[in-house]
Amino acid sequence: MNSALLLAFATLAQAAPDSGAVLYQSWCKPCHGADGRGISSTAARLQVPAANLAECKTSTAEPEARWIGIVTRGAAEYGLSLDMPAFGDATTADQIRMVVRYIRSLCGEPGWPPGDLNFPRPFLVEKAFPENEWVLTEEGRSQTLLYEHRLGKRFQMEAEARSDGVTTVLKYNFWYSLERRALATLGIEATPPLGRAARWAVEPFLAFGANPGRSLVVQGQITSAWEETQGVTAFSYRLGVGKQVGRVAPMLEAGWTVPRGRERTLSLYPQLWVQLSRLGHVAASLGAELPTVGPEPRHPRLIAFALWDFGDAPLLRGW
C-alpha cells in the first residue's frame, strides 16, 4: 500500500503543471525540441535556427539573471532573435525561474563553472573564469591585443601580442562553488625571448573571484616571476573590489610588487567597467594607474580596454 501511494505521488509530482520540465514542453519544445537541441529553422518556421540549449558551453556560460531576462522580456530585448517571444506577462516569476533552471540542467555534464561566477573583468587581475574573448588594452602609450579561448569545461589558453613581444597563458579552474559564489584558478604565463625580451620569463599564478552575500565582487591574484638564468625575481599581489550596478561596475584595484633586490612598488587602479551591448558580450573599461610607492618619477597613466566575448554571440548581434 505504501509503495502504491509513493508511486502515485511520484507520478503526480512529475506531472505537476508548474514544474520546469512541464513548462519547458509547453513553452520551448516547439522551437528547441524535446531535448533542447533545437529543430530545423524550416520546420519551426524560424528566421534563425533555435539555440542548442543542451550544449553545455551555451547553457552554463551565462548567469541565471540573463536567462530569466530573456525568457521574461523576449530575445529581441537583448538584440537577439525576434522569434523568441516574451513570457513575462503570461506567467509568474517563479515559473520562469523553474523553466530556466530546467533549461540549464539540460547540459547533463557536471563540472562546468556557472556563468553566475563570471564577474566583470578588472584591468589588472587575471580572471578566474574561463572565457572566449578578444580584448584590446591601452596602458599609457602601450597597446595589447589578447585572445582567450576556452578549452572544454575548465581550461583556457591565451595569446597576447604587444609591441615589445608576445606572451602565452594556460590556466585551469580547479575549484568553484555556486553556493559560496566563489572560484579559484591556477595558471602559468610564459614569455619567450622575442622582441625586447632577452630571455625566457615564466609567471605561475593563482587567481580567485568571490561575490560574498551578492554584494561586493572581490577578485585577486598572486604571481611569482621567474626569469631564465636568474630564477625567481619577484612576487606580485593584486586585489580588486567592485560592485556591478545595472550596466556599470566601478572598481578599485591595487597592485603590489616585491622584486628581489629592488624597491617595492604599489599602484592603485580606479576604473569603471561598462556593459556596451544589451546582451553583455561587448564591454569596455576606463580608468587610471596611480603609482603610490616606488622609484621616482611616478606618473599616472590612462588605462582602458574593450572586449568582445565571441563565445556569446557575433560582434554585431546583441545590440
C-alpha positions, -999 to +999 in steps of 0.1 A: +000+000+000+028+024+009+046+016-023+015+023-043+010+057-026+046+066-032+043+057-069+011+078-072+027+107-055+058+105-077+036+104-108+017+135-097+049+153-089+063+145-124+032+159-140+030+190-118+018+218-142+043+243-128+074+220-129+103+233-150+101+202-173+064+206-180+067+243-186+096+237-210+075+212-230+047+238-233+068+270-239+101+259-255+097+225-272+081+238-304+114+255-314+141+240-292+129+204-293+121+180-265+158+175-257+168+212-261+190+206-291+167+226-314+148+217-346+154+230-381+145+266-387+125+255-417+103+230-397+098+256-369+094+285-394+121+305-377+142+333-392+173+319-375+180+284-360+169+280-324+198+278-299+210+244-288+201+246-251+216+211-244+251+224-254+270+228-221+291+258-232+258+276-241+236+267-212+263+272-184+282+303-196+255+329-188+243+340-154+208+329-144+196+365-143+203+369-180+184+337-188+155+349-167+156+383-185+155+367-220+126+344-211+107+373-193+112+400-219+120+381-251+152+376-270+146+408-290+151+428-258+187+416-258+193+422-295+187+385-304+161+366-325+127+382-330+113+346-330+118+342-292+087+357-275+084+372-241+066+352-214+067+377-186+031+390-190+015+355-190+035+337-163+049+342-128+085+349-118+086+315-100+075+297-132+102+315-153+128+306-127+118+270-128+119+267-166+153+285-167+168+261-141+154+231-161+170+245-193+203+249-176+201+213-164+199+200-200+237+201-202+238+169-182+276+171-176+288+182-142+319+203-138+311+234-159+315+266-139+282+285-139+281+319-156+269+334-122+306+333-113+317+352-144+324+386-128+331+418-146+367+419-159+392+440-139+421+457-156+450+441-136+438+408-120+436+377-142+400+365-143+394+331-127+365+322-151+374+305-184+364+327-213+362+331-251+372+367-257+391+393-277+405+421-255+422+453-268+440+471-239+455+505-237+480+514-209+496+547-214+510+546-249+513+508-250+486+486-267+480+449-262+458+425-281+447+395-262+430+363-275+414+340-249+400+306-259+382+282-236+392+245-238+364+222-225+350+227-191+377+245-172+409+251-192+417+283-211+446+293-233+456+329-241+479+346-266+489+382-260+506+404-286+524+436-277+548+459-295+577+445-274+569+408-275+543+380-271+531+360-241+511+328-238+490+317-209+474+284-198+450+283-169+427+258-152+397+265-129+404+238-102+375+248-079+342+267-079+312+268-056+279+284-067+267+282-031+296+303-019+297+323-051+335+318-055+360+302-077+398+297-080+421+291-109+458+281-113+477+293-144+511+298-159+523+327-182+553+323-205+571+350-224+597+338-250+629+357-259+613+377-287+612+415-293+626+433-263+627+401-241+662+388-240+654+356-221+625+333-211+602+346-184+576+324-166+550+335-141+529+309-123+498+324-106+467+318-085+436+338-093+403+339-075+370+357-075+342+359-050+309+376-045+300+371-008+265+379+001+259+391-035+273+425-025+309+434-035+328+414-060+364+406-048+390+394-073+427+387-066+459+372-079+492+360-065+520+358-090+556+346-089+580+359-116+609+336-128+635+345-154+660+324-172+694+324-156+681+345-127+655+323-110+627+339-090+629+376-094+597+390-078+563+383-062+532+403-071+499+406-052+469+420-069+435+427-054+403+443-068+370+452-053+339+464-072+301+462-075+280+459-106+250+482-107+230+477-138+253+480-168+282+496-149+307+483-123+330+508-105+362+490-093+393+498-074+424+475-078+458+476-060+490+460-074+519+454-050+552+441-065+580+428-043+611+424-065+643+407-053+669+433-045+650+463-058+625+488-045+589+477-039+561+493-059+524+499-052+499+513-076+462+519-074+438+514-104+404+532-101+383+522-131+347+520-144+336+489-163+306+494-187+285+469-205+281+482-240+258+457-257+223+447-244+234+411-244+265+419-224+290+403-248+307+436-255+321+458-227+347+484-220+366+499-191+383+532-185+405+542-155+439+552-144+471+537-130+482+558-099+517+548-087+519+555-049+550+537-038+582+531-058+610+548-076+606+583-089+592+597-111+558+583-105+534+595-133+498+584-136+487+567-168+455+562-186+442+526-187+414+513-208+402+481-226+374+470-249+364+433-251+342+411-272+330+377-257+328+359-290+315+328-272+282+346-265+274+360-299+288+375-331+301+410-326+272+428-344+244+408-327+231+415-292+228+453-295 
